Amino acid sequence: MISLQILDVKEFMHQLLKTDLFDHFLMSEAVITNSITYHLDGHLNPAFYSEDELDTLQINNLTFAPFSLLRNNCFELIKGKRTPSYFKFVFLLSPKNLENTLARTKSSFSVNDISGVYFNLHYQNRILTATTGVSYRNFSLDHSFENEWDSYICRFLKQHQIAYEMLT
């Protein structure tokens, strides 16, 4: 797990809410506090959608909604003249992206070994931090995949010119 401070909050928020850069992540939850606090639960309700919609949106067999389905809602809650006093976003890799990431990193872990790969955002007191995490189904002393995930996030941010500082 690493913790990063995002240096240009305004530009990052533009990337997050106005582009599709983070749309491939699933959203587990979001909390946004401005005049009131909004709690968004990212669990999908498949009964809401027709079979055709599930196929078209490619959300069959997903537990959580892709951020692409929630991004506009989050933007509407955050936009305005005043910056929210607090927000938290909990993102995770989709099963497909977890499988791809495990293969790309040549990890000894399988999809069944990992219950979640996380990218968390936390904003408070005008400071935006990002943390990473991996949740395993069973205890392991092997942290190689966590280290790979941390490196991947750093490369992802650099590739998209998102300035950050490593926190200790």
N, C-alpha and C positions, 0 to 999 in steps of 0.2 A: 504494500500500500504506500502510495505517495500522496503528498499534499502540495498543491500548487496555488499560488496567488496569480490570478489573471490581472494583468497590468492595465489593459485598456478595456474597462468594463463596457463602455458605450459601444465600441466596435464588436466586442464579443457578443453583446446582447443583440446587435444587428444580425450577426452571423447565426445566432441561436434562433431568433424569432422571425427573421425576414428572409432567410434562405433555407434551402433544404439540406444544409450541411450536417445537421444532427438527426435528420429524418430516419436514418437507418437504425437508430436506437429505439428500444421500447421504453415506455415511460411507466415506471412502477408507481410513482406518486409525485405530486407537486404540492407545495404549500406556498401561497402568495399572500403577503400581508401588506395592505395599503390602508384604506379607511376601515376595512374589516379583513378577516382572514378567510381565505378560500382554501379548501382541501380538495385536491383532485386525486381520486383513486383511479389508477391506470388499468385496473382489471377490466377486461373486455366482457361485454354481455352478448354472447353469440346469438341469443334469442332475439335480440333487437334487429339483426340483419337477416335478409333472405340468403338462401344458399348461393345465389348468383352474386350478391354483394360480398359475401365472404370470399368467394373465388376472385372476384374483380379486385377487391382490396388486398388480397393475399394475406388474410388474417385467420384462415382456417387453422385450427390447432394452436393458436397463440393464446397465452394466458393474459398478457398485457398488450395494450394498444401501442402501435407504432407512434412515435412522436409526431409524425406527419399528420395524424388524425387529430392531434391535440394542440398543435403549434399555434393555430389561429386563436383558439380559446385562450391560451396562455398569453398571447400577444394582447388580446382585448383586455385581459385583466391587468396587464402591466403598463400598457401605453397610457400616456397622459402627461400633464405638466409636472407632476410630482413622482419622484422615484419611489418605488415600494420601500418600506422600511426593512422588509425581510422577504426572502424567498429561498426555497429549497426545491431542487429537482433531483429525482433519483432515476437514472437511466440504467438500462442493462442491455446486454447483447441479446439479439434474437437467437433462437436455437440454430438457425442457418448460419448466422455470423459467428456464433460460438464454434460450430463445427469447422468453418473456414479458418478461424483464428487458431484453433488447435492444430489443424493440418499445416498452416503456414509456419507455425512456431515449432513444428515437429515435436510437440509435447507428448509425453508418455500418458497423459491423462486423456480420458474419453469424455464425451458429452455426459455420460451417466455419472461421472465422478464429480461433476461441478453443478451446483444448484443456481449459481448466478455469477455474472461478471459485470461489475458495476462501475459507473462513472457518475459521481455525485457533484452537484453544484450547490453552493451555499453562499447567500449574499446577506450581509448584515454590517451596519456601520460603514457603509460605502465600500466594503471590501468583499470581493468575489473570490471564493476559493473553490478549487476542484480537487476531489479526492478519488482515488481508484480503490477497487477492492475485488476480491474473488472469494466466493463462498463455496466451500467444498462439502460434499455429502458425507464424507468421512474424514477424520483427522489425518493430516499428512505433514511430514517434516519437509517434504519437497516443495519449495517455493519458486521453482523455475518458471512455472506458468505465470505466477503473479508478477515476477520480474519482467517477463516478456510483455504482459499486459501493460505494466507501468511504462515500459519503453515504447510500446505502440502508441499509447496516449500522448507521450511527449513528441513522438514523430508526427502524429496526426496534427497536433497543435502547431508545430513548426511548419509543417507542410501548408497549413492554411493561414500562416503568418499571424498566429495568435500568440502575443507576447505573454510570457509567464515567468514567474520566479519560483524556484523550488523552496518549499518551507521545510524546516526541520522539526 
